[in-house]
Amino acid sequence: MRMHNRDLKNLQKIATDMNSMEKITMMLPVIKKMPIIDISELLSRVANDDLVLVFNEFTIAEQGEIFAEFPLVKQLGFFQRVSKKLFARIFEEMPSDARADLFQLMTQQEQVDLLPYLTKNIRENVLALSSYPANTAGGIMITDFATVSKDMTCFEAIQQVRKDSPSKKTIYYVYVVNEDKTLVGFITLKDLIIAEPDVLVKDELHTEFVFGFLSDSSESVAKKIDKYQLVALPILNDKKQLVGIVTHDEALDVIQAEHTEDMERFMGIIGTNEESDYNQTSIFNHFKKRVFWLVTLAVIGIGAGMIIYSYEATLMQLMILALYMPMIASTGGNAGSQSATVVIRSLALGQITVKSWLKVLWKELRIALMLSSFLGLVAFGIVVFLNWGTEIPTGYTLASIGGVIALALSLQVITSTIIGALLPMLVRRFNGDPAVAASPAITTIVDISGLLIYFSIAAHFFNLK
């Protein structure tokens, strides 16, 4: 079990205290009983020089597990401060995918400096995994898995699994390959244990299986694991030979990263594919990620001001209209953002495609009509309630003003919902990321359209200039 949050925070506070090395040493018996993820979270706050001393209290295998859970920035900083010979021992105990991620982050000179200290097998493994792009199945796979032959007995297969020594989180599936390493199926560890020792593996073999290729995107592989509820997904080369697996843990990381990226883009934040931490990202980098959309939308927003300026005479004749401009704008922005969020999520999950845009449009139109009818009545009620007893300019009635505002709001909801639904699909149609149809962009667009609708209707019904 994980430690109580309060206890963990107390230890973290000690770890960030520059004079706490003695305290950490005293608390090592407690720390060593913690789960690896909690130890890593705690020690990631310790200065690199002190971390070398703390690591001496753990076995080399534990050091590799703990270090693998550190943020990449922390890993790289530690690597740059310690001797390459010392680091190589920790590096070799890391999971293969974590090793490859860190190796790719190093400069070419740093890679050259580290490679001579690695064993031949580890060196070849790191170089092979690092050659694949980070956003592909090859870039996130690991080589920590067990293979057996279909002609083995279950007893022999268990002996082979012991020899391969896969980690606890990848041992559930045992992959069955032929002489040239082509994947022919899999058998679960449970199958091997329950079966009689002399039963052949091929008699227990599962020949129907889901797999991915090296060049598949990491997101598509993660979706397969999520869809079929797999512990791991085998990754094949173009000859259908087994070269690695992607675990459920890695799939969760990919999905989380994609969701974070989509959320940032939807909110108008230009992100990167690099792993980042809020506290470790500089103020200037935060500035760079946010400034583009804000400047762009600020310029576009001038259009709203120009519309208001062009209808200045209308506002002067009926100032009550100005009171409800924010309501029209915000309601339209919210309706558009809601529609866009639903469509973007559905596109991401594969529930809809660009080809079904007409079906989506028809559904969103019906939803918009229901929303606009209800919100129109609410708007009419608000206008009447807030302005009851207010002096109305000659030639106008409170009911007519309320009706015009309600009609404008209703039309604004309809147009905003349609814009919010179609804009992400239009972006996808041109092979873009639907999430770039950011919430601030939609809000700005519907603000402009809403003001046009609002003043046009008011000018038409009240014969205003």
N, C-alpha and C positions, 0 to 999 in steps of 0.2 A: 504493500500500500504506500501511496505517496504521503509525505509528511503533512502535518497540519500546516495550512498556509501561514499562520502566525509564526510558527516555529521556523519555517523556511525563510520568511522575511527577516527574522532576527539574525539568522545565520548569514543571509545575504548582506545585511548591514555590517556585520563583523568583517565579511570578506572585502567590502569596499573601504574599510577603515585602514589607512596606511600603516597604523601601528598594531594591526590585529593579527600579525603572523603568529605570534605566540599563542593567542587565543585559538586560532584555527588549529594549531598543532595540538592544543589541549583537547579540542573537540573532535579530533580525527576519529576516535572510537565510535562516536555518534554518527559522524558524517559517513563513515565506511559502511554503515548499516542501511543507509538510504538507497533508494532505487537509483540506477545509473543516470536517468534523466534528471533527477533532482540534484545529484552530485555535480553533474555537468552544469546545470543552471547556477549552482552556487559557485563553483570554481571558475566559471567564465568571467567572474567579476574580480578574480585575484590577479594582481600584477604578474606579468610573464616571468620576471626573475624569481618571485616567490613561488610561482606555480611549479617551477622545476623542483623545488624542495618538497612541495606537497605531493607531487607525483611519485616521489621516491617511496612514499608510504603505500603505494598501490602496486599490484603486479603489472607486468608489461601488457598483459591482455586487458586488464581493467583500464589502464591508461589509454589504450587504443579506443575502447568503447566510450570512455568519458570524452576524450578529445574529439571523437567523431560527431558528438552532439553539440559542440561549440559552434557559434556562428562562424561563417567562413572568414570574416574579417578578423576575428580573434585567432582562428587557426593560423592564418597567414602571418599575423603579428608575432605569434609564438615561434613559428618556424624561422622568422627572420632574426630572432633574438638568441636562439640556442644553436649548439653545434649540430652540423648536419648528421654526424654519426649518431648522436643521441636522438635526434628527431627521427631518423630512419627506422629505429626500433619501434617507436610509437606509430609511425606512418604505416608500417607493415601490418600492424594489428587492427587497423581501421577497416571497416567494410569496403569492398572494392569500389562501390559507387561513390562513397565519400572520399576515398583516395583520389579517384579520377576528377571529382569536382574541385578539390583543392589543387591538384596538379595543374589543371587548366587555368587556375587563377594566378599561378606563379609566372614570373617572367621567364624567358627562354634561358637566361643565365642561371636563374635559381633552379630550374629543372635540371640543367646540366650539372650543377653543383650537388644535387641530391642523388641523381641516378647511380653513381658509383657505389653508394653505400647500401643500395637495395639488392636483395637476392635476385637471381636470374628470373625466377618465376614471377615474383612481384613486379620486377622491372618490365617484363614483357606484358604482364596484365595491365599495368598502369598505362603504358604506351598504347596498347590496343584500345582500351576503353576511352582514353583521352582523345582518340582520333575521331570520335563521333560527335556531331553537333549536340550541344546541351539540350536542345528542345526536341530530340528524337528518342526513340526507344533505346537505341544504342547508347545514348548519352546518359540515360538514367538506370540502365540495367546493372545487375551485379552478376558475378560469376560464382557465387557461393551456392551451389546446388549439388544434388547427388544424382548420378546416372547408373543404370544397371542394364543388363542385356535381357531380352525376353526369354532366352533359353536357360537362364539361371533358375535355380530353385529359390523359393522364398527365403530359405535359410541362407543361401549364398548371397542373395540380394541384401539381406540385413547385414551380413559381414562386409559387403561392399559399401553400404551406407556408412558403417562405422569407419571404414577406411577413408571415405571422402570427407567425413566430419563436417557436414554443413551446419550452419548456425541453427539455433533453436527456432528462429522465426522463419526459416526456409526449408525445414526438414519435412514438413507435412506432405509435400508432393515429392515423389521419387520418379524421375523421368526415365523412360525406356527408349534406348537408342539402338540402332543396328551397327554394323561394323564401321560404316563411314560417318557415324555420329548423326545420321538422319533421325529425327524424332518420329517415333511410331506410336507413342501413347504415354500414359503415365499410370502409376499405381500409388495409392496413398499409403502412408506409414501404417495406418490402421489396418489396411488390407494385408500388409506383410505380417503384421503381428498376429492377426486372427487366423490367417491361413496356416494349414499344416506345413511343416518344414520342407517336405519333399514335393509340394505342389509347385508347378512351374509358373514363373511370372506371367507368361503369355496367357495362362488360364485365368488370371485375375486382371488382365490388362484392360484399361479404359482407352479405347481407340478414338472416341469422339472427344475432341478437346478444342479449346479456343487458344489462339496464339497470335503473336504479332511479328512484324518484320523489323529489321534494324532501322529501316528508313521511315517507319511509321512515326507520326508526331507523338510526343509524350502525352499530349492531351487525349488523343484517340485511344492510346493504350490504357490510360487511366480510366477512361469511360468504359472500356471493355471490362476491366477489373471490377468497376463499380456495378455495371449492368449484370454481370454473371456472378457477382459476389464471390470472387476468387481470392485465395490467399496469395497467389502469385500467378503471373502469366509468362509462359515460355516465349522467348524471342529467338527467331530463326533468321538465318541469312538467306540469300537468294537460292541456295541449294537445299533449303529446308533442313539445314543442320542446326542443332541446338547450340547457341553461343552464349546465352545468358537468360536471366529471368528478371522481371520487374515485380517487386513485392507490393503488397497492399499498402504498406507504410509509405513507400515512395509515391504510389498513386494518390494517396491522400495529400501529400506535399504538393504534387502537381496541381491537383484540383484546387487546393487552397491558394496556391500562387496565381492560378488563372482567375479565380474569383476576386482576389485582391486587385489584380491588374484590371479586370473588367470594372470593378467598383471605382478604381481611381480614374479610369478613362471616362466612365459615365459621369463622374463628378468634375470632369474637366482637368484632371491631373495627368500630365504626361509622364508615365512611368517608364521603367527600363526592365529588362529581363533579369537583371542582377538581383541577387538576394540582398535585401536591405532591412535595416532595423531603424525605427523612428529615432531612437536615442543616438544611434551611431551615424545617422545621416546628417551631414553638415547643413547649416542654415542656408548656405548658398545653393546647395543641391535641392533643398525643399523649394527655394525660390524659383529655380530653373524649371522644376516640374509643374509649377502652378501659374507662372506668369504669362505664358503664351495664350492660353485660353482666355484669361482675364482681360488681357489687352485686346485680343481679337473681338471678344464679345462687347467690350466697352466701346470699341469703334462702331460695331454693328448697332449697338444700343442707341447711337446717335439718331438712327432712323426713327426711334420712338419719340425722341425730342422734336424731330422735324415734323412728325405727324401732329403732335400737340400744338406746335407753333402754327401750322397751317390751319388748325381749327380754333385758333385763338378767339376769333370773333364768335364762334359758337359757344365757347366757354363763357365769354363775357355776357352773352345774352341769357345763359342759363347756368349760373355758377354751381348749382346743385349737382351737375354732372361730374364736377371735379371730385366730389366727395366719394364717388363710387368707382373711380378709375383704378385704385389699388385692388379693389375686390375683383374687378373684371380680370386684371392682369394676373393676380395670384391664383385665382381659380383656374384660369386657362393653363398657367404653368404647371400647376399640380396635376390637372387632368392629363396633360401631355406627358409628364414624367411618369405617371402611373401606367399609362398605355405603353410607353417605350420600355419600361422596366419589365412588364409582363412579356412583351414580344422578344426582347433581348434574351430573357431567361429561357423562353420556349425555343428560340433558335439555338442557344447553347446546348440545350438538352436534346436537340434533334426532334422535338415534338412538332415543329412546323418547318417548312422550307420556303425559299423565295418563290417557288412555283405555286405555293398555296396562298399567295398574297391576296387574291380576290376573296378567298374564304375568310381570311383574317380580317380584311377590310369590312366585309359584310357583318361579321360578328362584332367587331369594334364599333361599327356604325349603330347597330342595335343597342349596344351597351351605352353608347354616347347619347342616343335618343332618350333612354330611360334616365340617365344622369341629368341631362339637360332639362328635362321636364320637371324633375324633382327640385333641382337647384334653381330653376327659374321661379318656381313657386316660393321657395325660400327667400330668394332675392326680392321678389315683390313684397313679401311680408316684412322684410327688413326695412325696405324703403318706406313703406307706409308707417311702420312702427316708429322709426327714428325721426320721421318728418311730420308726424301727426301734430297738428297745431302750428306748424311752421308756415310762415307767410310764403305763398307760392306766387311767382310772377303772374301778372294778368295775362289771360289767354291760355294758361296751362292748368292742369289739374294734377293732384297727387297721384291719382290712379293712372293717368296717361304717362306720367314720368316713371312711375313704378313699372308700368307695362313695357316701356321702351328699354329700361335698364334690364328687366328680366329677360326680354327677347334677346338683347345683346349678349347677356351672360350665357343664355342657352346656346346661341350660335357659336360663341367662343368655346364652350365646352365641346361641342361637336367637332369644330375644325381642329381644336387642340388635340383631341383624342385621335383623330385621323392622322394628323401630322406625326404625333408620337408613335403611332403604329407603323406608318409607312416609311418614315425616315431610316430606322435601323435596317429594314428590309431593302431599301434602296442602296444603302451602304454595302450590305452583304452582296447585292446583285453585282456590284462593281468590285467584288473580291476584297472589300475592306472589312475592318472589324466593326460590327454593329455597335459596340460599346463607345465608339468615337462619336456616335450620336448622343453626345453628353447631355446630362440634365441641364447644365447652364445654357448650352446651345439651344435646346428645345425651348427653355424658358424665354430666352431672348427672342426667338422666332415668333412664338405665340404671343409675346408681349406686343410686338409690332402688329401682328395680324389682329389681335384683340382690340387695340386702339383704333385701327381702321374700321373694324366692324362697329365698334361702339359709337364713334363719331359719325360714321356714315348713316347708321340707323337713326341716330338722334337728329341729324341734319335733315334727313328725308321726312320723318314723321312730324317734326316741328317746324318744317320749312325755314330752318336756320341757314344763315349764310356760311 
